[in-house]
Amino acid sequence: MKEFMGKKHTRLTIIPLGGLGEIGKNMMVVRYGDEILLIDAGLAFPDEEMLGIDIVIPDMTYILENRDLVRGIVVTHGHEDHIGALPYLLRNLNIPIYGSKLTLGMATEKLREFGLDKSAALHTVRPRSRINIGTFEVEFFRVNHSTADCLGLAITTPAGVIVHTGDFKFDQTPVDGEVSDYHKLAELGDAGVLVLLSDSTNAERPGFTPSERVVGKTLSELFAATRGRILVTSFASNVPRIQQVINAAAAYGRKVAVVGRSMENVVEVSMRLGYLEDPEDTIVDIEQALRLAPQHVVILTTGSQGEPLSALARIAAGDHRKVEVMPGDTVILAATPVPGNEKLVARTINNLFRRGANVIYEAGSQVHVSGHASQEELKLMLNLVKPRFLIPIHGEYRHLIQHARLAREMGMDPERVLVGENGTEFSFTKDSGKITGRVQSGQVLVDGYGVGDVGNVVLRDRKTLAQDGILIAAVALNKETGMIVGGPELFSRGFVYVKESELLMEEAQAAAEAALEKCTASADWNDIKSTLRDSLSKILFERTGRRPMILPVIVEV
C-alpha cells in the first residue's frame, strides 16, 4: 500500500454533526486514518416545542469516543451558531483552536463566561496563511458574511483537497473593503478540488444577495429624516452593521449608547482588536446618552430575535431599569427573525407600538440584508472551485436539495452531488465518493446548568403541564399495616381552579376514593398509584376533554 507522510493510505471521511437539515449548531468532523480535524462548534435556538430549553448543541458522542484522535478545531467565524458550543466541547477536550483574530476574541469571551481559560490553546491565523494540523494542511481564504474576519478553508488531505466555504456571500462593496478571495478560489479550482462543502442557507433565493452597504445607505436616510431618539437592534456579532450605525450617528450629530451584555461585549472586543472605529468619540455610556436631547441619541441594543430577557424585549415591556420607550422614538429592527423566533419578534414589535414608538421592521425597508449567498453566488462558487464532488451544508433539508438541483442544472454529475444529514458518513478516495453509513448524532438540550439531562420524556411532560396542567392526589398509608389512613386529597395546578370547579373536584374525589377501596392491604405502591391515575384520568377526560398530568403521592405515617 502507498505511504503518505508516514501513514498508510486510507479513506477520507467527512461527518457533519450539526448544520445539515437545520439552521444552526454547525459542526463538522474531517477524518483521515487515525486523525480528526474539527470545523466549528455552534449552537442553535430551541424551537417552540422545547419548553424551558435555553440552547441546543450538537451530540458530541462521536468526538468524545474518539478524543485521542482529535488534532484540533478550526472556527470559521464568530457567530453563535459556529462558536456557541465551544465551551461544552473544550471542557472535555484539550486541543488547539485556530481562527481569525476577531473570531478568537469572541470565542475567548464565550469561554470566559464558563470559567474556561484556553488562551494557551488559541492560535490566530490570517487569510492566505497555511498551518499543519496533524495530517491536514489547512489554508485560509477570506470570505464575506454578516460579521468581520470570516474565513473559508482549503484542507489538503492524502485523498485530495476539501474546500469548506464557511458562511459566505460575494459582497462587491463590503463595509471593511475586504472582498472575498476570488483569486484563491480560482487557484484552488485550477489545481483540483476533491470535494466542496458549500453554504446552502439561501439556496432558494434567486439572484444575488445585496451588499451590506445597502443597509448603511438606508440607515443614513432614516437618520436624516428622524427627529426623535433612535433605537437600533441587530445581531450583536454583526460588526459591519454596528459600524454603519456608528457612522450614520456620527454623520448626523448623534451619540451612540450600547445596551445589552452581548452587544457590549462584542463592541468592546471589536474596538480593542481594531475592527470597530469610533469617529468623533461617538460612543458614550447610557447614563450620558439619557441626559442628551432625544434628537442627539442612538441606542444600540440586543434583542433582534425577541428574546424575553434581552434588552429590547424588556424595554418594549416597560421593565428595563434604564431605558424607557417614549412616543416619538423610532426603533429599527435591523435583522430578520431566525425560524422559530417569529412570535417573539412580533410580540416585541407590538409592545413597542403600544408605547408609541415608530417601528421599522419590514423586509422591504432594506434595514437588513442576508449574509448568505443566493443562487447566482452559489453557482459562481461552483464555477470557481470546480469540485469533483459537492456536499451542500448549512441549511434545512429543502435548502440542501435546492443547492443540489442548482449543481445538477449546471451540468454536475448527479452521482457526484451528495446530500446527507447530521450523522451521515461521507467517504472519499482520490477516485470515488459516496455515503457509507451513519454515526451517532442529534441534539443535546441545555437547560440552565443541565446539559443533556432533559430529553424527550421531560419535554413531553413539560408540554402536558403547559397544555393541561397537573392534578396531585395525596394518600397517607399506615407504615405498619399498609392500610390507607388518609386521603385521597386532590390539588390542582394549571388544570382547574378548585373553588370554581367544586362539582368536578367532588366527582374526582369520589372516583379516587372508589379506586382506593379496590386496593387491598397487600397492594404495593405502584398498584395504588396506577389505580388512582387510571380512575382520575378517565373521569377528568369524560368531564372536561382534557388530560392533565395525574401525579399520585403516597406518604407513610
N, C-alpha and C positions, 0 to 999 in steps of 0.2 A: 504493500500500500504506500501511497505517496506520503511524504512528510511535509509539514508546513510549520515553520518556527518551532521545530522540536515536538510537534503534536501530530498524531495520526489524523489523516484526512477523514472527516466525518461530515454529517449533515448540519446545516444551519437551521435553527428553529426560531420562529417568531411567535410569541404568545401574548396577545392582549389580555390583561387582567381587568381593564376598565376602559371606557370610552368608546366601545363599539356597541351599537344598538341602544345608545343612550347619550344624553348630553351631560358631560362632566365625568368626574373621578377617573381621569385619564392615567393609564399606567401600562407600560409595555415591557415585556421580557424579550431580550435577544440572547439566544444561547448557541454557543458553538462548542461541541465537545463537553468538557467539564468546566466551562467558564460562562458566566452570565453577566450581561450588562443590562441595567435597568434604565428606562426612559420615563421620567415624570412620576409623580405620586400625588394624585389630586383627589379632591373630594367632590361630592355632589350635594345639592339641596334635597331635603326629603320631600316626597310628594304628599298630597292631601291625605292619603291613607295611612301615612306613617305618623300617627298621633304622638306628640311629645318628643319625637326624634329631633336631635339638633343637626346632625350632619350624617352623610353616608360616605363610607370609604371602601376601597376595593378589598375583597377577600385575598389576603396575602399568604394563604397557606402554602402555595407552591414555592414562594420565595423563602419562607421560613424553613420549609422542609429541605431546601437546597441552599441554606445560608452560607455554607462553606464554599460554594461555587461563585457567589456574587462578588464581582471585582469593583463595582462602583455604580453610581447613578448619575445620569445627566438630566438636568432640568432645562426645558426649552425656554420657559419664560415664567414670570412671577404671578400669574393668575391663580386663584384659589383652586380651580379645577385641575391645576398642574402641580402645585406645591402644598396644597392644604393637608394632604395625608402624610407629609414628610415626618412630622413628629411621631406618628404611630408606627412608621417604618423604622425610623432611626433610633427609637428607644429599644429596639430589638436587634438592630444590626449596627456594627461599627465599620462603615465603609466610606470611601472618599466620595465627595459630592462636587460635581462640576456644573458651572453655569456662568452666565454673564455677571458683571458687577452688580447691576441693579437687581437681577433675579436673586442672587445670593444675599443681597442686602435685605430683600423682602423675606427670603427664607430664614435668615438669621432672626428677624423679629418674630416670625412664626414659631421657631424653635424656642426662643427665649420665653414665650408665653407658657411653654410647657416645662420650663426649667431645664432645658437641654442646651448645653454649650458644645457645639460642634465646630467651633472656629478652626480647630486644627485640621479638620477634615475637609474644609471648604477650599476649592481651587477655582480661581477666576480664569475664564477663557475669553477670547475675543474672536470676532469674525475672521476667518481665514487661518486661525491657529489650528494646530494639529496636536493631538495627545494620544498616547497609547494607554489603553485600559485593558490589561491582560492581552489576550489575543487580538482585541479590537483596536484598530486605529480610527480615531474619530476626528473628522474635520468639521469646523463650524462655519456656517454662512448666514448672513443677515437676511431676515425676512421682516415684513411689516405686519403689524397686528394692532390691537387696541391697547397696547401698553408699549413701553420702550424696551430696547435691548433684547429683542426676541431673536432666537436662533433656530435655524434648521440644522440637520445633522447629515453628514455623509460618513457612513460607518463601513470601513473596509474589513471584510472577513475573508477567511480562506475560500469560501464559496463564491464570493463576489461582493459588490458594493450595495449597501442599503441606503436609500435616501429617505429621511424622515422629515417632512416639511414643518412639523410643529403646527400650531395655529398660524395661518398666514392669509394675506391678500396682497395683490400687487398695487401698491399706492404710488402713483407717479409724483405726488406732491406731499410727502409725509411732513408732519409738523417739525420733526427734528432734521429734515433734509437728508436722511439716510434711507435710500431706496433699497429694495430687495436686490440681492446679488445675482442678477441675471447672468452675468459672465460666468460665475462659478457653476450655476445650474447647467448652462450650456456646455461648459467644460466637462462636467461630470457626465452629461449625456453623451458627449463625443467619445469619452473614454470607456463608456459602457456601465450601465446600472442594472443590477440583477432585479431588484425589487424597489418599488416606490410605495411608501406609506404616506398617503396624502389626505389632508383635512377635507371632510365632506359636509361640514355643518350647513353650508349654503348651497349644496348641490342642486336644490330645487329652484334656485333663483336664476333667471336668465340674465345675460349681460354681465356687466362689471359692477363690483361694489364701489360706491362713491368714496372719494378721498376724505380723510379726516379733516382736511382744511374746509370742506363744505360746512362742517359744524362750526368752525371758527367764524366763517362769514355770517352764518345765521345768528350766532351769539352776538357778534358785533352789531348787527341790525337790531336785535332785541334790546341790547343795552342802550343803543342810541335812542330808541323810541320809548323807553321806560323811565318814568319819573320817580316812582317809589322804590322801595327796597327790593332787592332781587335775591332769591334763594335758588341755588343750583344743586341738583343731586346727580351723581353718576357713580359708576363702579369706582371704588376707592383706588383700584390699581390702574385705572386708565390715566396714566401720567400725561400723555399728549392732550387729553381732554381737559385735565386740570390746568395745564399750561395755557390753553386757549382761554379758559375762564379768567385766569390771572391777567393775560394780555388784554382781553376786552375790558376788564375792570380798570386797568391802568390807563387805557386809551380814553376812557370816559370819566376819569377823575373819581373812581370808586376805590375803596379799600376792601380787601377780602379777608373774612374770618373763617377759619376751618373748624367745623363742629362734627364730632363723631370720632371714636377712638381709632378705627381702622383708617379713616381718611387722614387723621392727624399723623398716624404712624407713617403712612405712605409719603405724605408731604415732607415729613422730617427726614426720612431716609433719602428721598429723591433730591432734596435740597443739599443734604450733606454729601451725596455722591456726585452732584453736578448734573442731574437730569432735569431739574426744575430751576428756572430763573425767576427772580423776584424783582422786576423792574420798578424803580422808584419806590422801593420799600412798600409794595402794595399789600403784603400780608401783615395783618395785625391780629392781636388776640381778640376774643369775642367781647370781653369787657370794654375794650376801647371802641370796637365797632358799634356797640349798643349806645355809646354816647354821641355818635355821629348822626347827622341828619339822614333820614332814610334814603335820599337820592344819592348818597355817597357810600352806600353799603352793599356788599355782596356777601352772602353767607353760603359757603361751600360745605355741603353736608352729606353724610351717608344716608342710606335708606332708599336707593333707587329700586329695590325689589320689595318694598313694603314690609320689610322685616319688623315684627311687632316691637322689638326692643331697640330699633335703630333710631337715630336722632330725628330724622324727618317724620317717622311714624309717631313719635312722641310729641313732636312739635304740632303735627296735624291733630292729634288727640287732645292737645292743650295741657299736657303734663310734663313738658320739658322744663327743667329748672331754670334755664337761662333765656331761651328764645321763645317768643310768642308770636304767632302769625297775626297780622293786623290787616284790616281792609286796605286795599291799595298795594299790598305785596304782590309780587309776581314770582311764581315758583316754576322753575324749568326742570322737567324730568328728562335729563339727557341720557336716557338709557331705555331699552325695551325690556319687558318682563321676561325672565327666564321661564320656560314652560313649567307650569305648576304654581307660579307666583302671581298669576293674573288677578286673582281675587284680592290678594293682599295689596297689590298696587292700586287696584280700583278703590279699595276701602280708604287708602291714604289720600287719593285724589278727591274722593267725595268729602272727606273730612276737611281738606284744605279749602274746597269751595264753600263749605258750610261756614268757615271762619272768614270768608270774604276775600280770599286770595284769588288772583287770576292764575290759572294753572295751564301751562303749555306742555302738552304731552303727546299730541297726535303724531302718528308715524310720518305723516306728510309734512310736518313742520321742519324737518331736517335739523332737529336738535340732537339727533343721534344717527350714526352710520355704523354698520356692522364692521367687525374686524376680520371677517372671514371671506374667503374667495367665493365669488359667484361662478356660474358655469363657464363663462369665457376665460376666466383666470385659471380654472381647473384644467381647461383644455390647453392653455398656454404652458402650465406646469408640465403636463404630459408631453407636449411637443418639445420642451426644452430638455427634459430629463431622458425621454425615450426609453423607459424601463422595459425589461423583458416581462416583468410581472407587476401587477398593481394590486395593492390591498387598500381599499378605502377605509379610513379610520375617522374617529371623532365625529360622531353623529348618530342619530336614531337610525333604525334599520332602513327606513324608507330613504334616508339620505345616502346610505351606503349603496342601496340598489340604484338610485338615480345616478350616482357617481359612476358606478359600473356601466350603466347604459351609455353615459357620455363617452366612456373609453371605448366601448364597442362600436359606437357610432363613428368614432374617429378611425376605425379600422383595426383596433387592437383585437387580437385573437381572444374569443370568449373564454377559452380554457386557461388563458394567462391572467384573467381578471378574477381574483379570489375574494369572495365575500364571506365573512365569518362574523362571529360574535365573541363576547368575552369568554375566555377559556379555550377558544379554537387554537389548535396547534398547526401552524403553517410550517411546512418543511421544505427546504431547498437544497439542491446541489448546484453545481455550476451549470447543469444542463436541464434541470427539472424543478418544478414547484407544485405542491399540492397540499391539500388538507389531510392530515394523517391522524387526527384524534382530538381529544379534549383533555384539559386538566381542570382541577377544581378551581372554580371562580364564583363570583357573585358579589353580594354586598354585605358589608358589616355596618350595623346601625350603632351610632354613637349617641347615647342619652346621658347628658351630664358627664360624670366621670366613668360611666359604664361603657365599655367597648365590647360589642358583640353579645352582651347579656340580654338584649331584647331581640327576640326572634318572632316568628310568625304567630306562635301561640299567644305571646304577650300582646302583640299588635291586635290580634283578633279579640282578645279580652278588652283591650282599650276601646276598640271600635264598638263592642257591645255595650260597654259602660257609657260611652258617649251617646249612643243612639237610644238605648232603652233603660239605662240606669241599673241599679242593683237593689235587691231585697235580701236582707240578712235575717235568718231565722236562728235564734239562740235557744239552746236547750241545755238544761242542767241535769247531770246524771249523778246518782249516788256512787261514790268511789268504791264502796264495799260491795254493794248488791248489784250495781249496774242498772238499777231502776231509774226511770225518769222522775225527777222530783220537782222540776220547774220548767215552765215554758210549754210550748214554744212562744217566744216573744219576737215580734216582727219589727224590723227597722227598714225604712225605705229612704234611699238617696238617689235622686235623679230619675225616679220612676213615677211615683205619685206623691203628693203632699198628703200625709196621713189624715190631718184634720178635715181636708176637703174630700176625702175618699173613704169615709168611715165604713160605709156599707161594703165596699170592695175589700177592705182590710179585715172586716169581720168574717167575710166569706173565706178569705185566705187563712185566717186564724183557725176557723172551723176545719178547713181541709187539712191544715197542718196537724191539728190535734187528732183528727181521724187517722191520718197516716201514722202518727206515733203510736196509736193504740194497736196498730197491726204489728208493731215491733215487739218481739219477745225480750225477756230479760237477758237472753243469751246473745242477742243481736250485737254484732260489733259496730264500731263507729261508722265504718264505711257503708254498711247496710242502712243504718239510720239516716245518714246524710243522703244517700241515694234515694231512699223512700221519700224523704222530705222534699228533695229537689224535684223529683218527678211529679209529685202531687201538686206542689205550688206552681210549677211551670205550666201544668195542664190547665188549672183553673184560671190563672192570670192571662193565659193566651185566649181562653174562651171568653173572658170578660172584657179584655182590652185589645186583643190582637197584637200584643207586644210580648217580647221575650226578654225580660230583664235578666241580668245575671243573678242566679239564686245561690246564695252563699250560706250554707248551714254551718253553725258554730256550736260545738259541743264543749261544755265546761264541766269538769269533775268537781263535786263538792263533798 
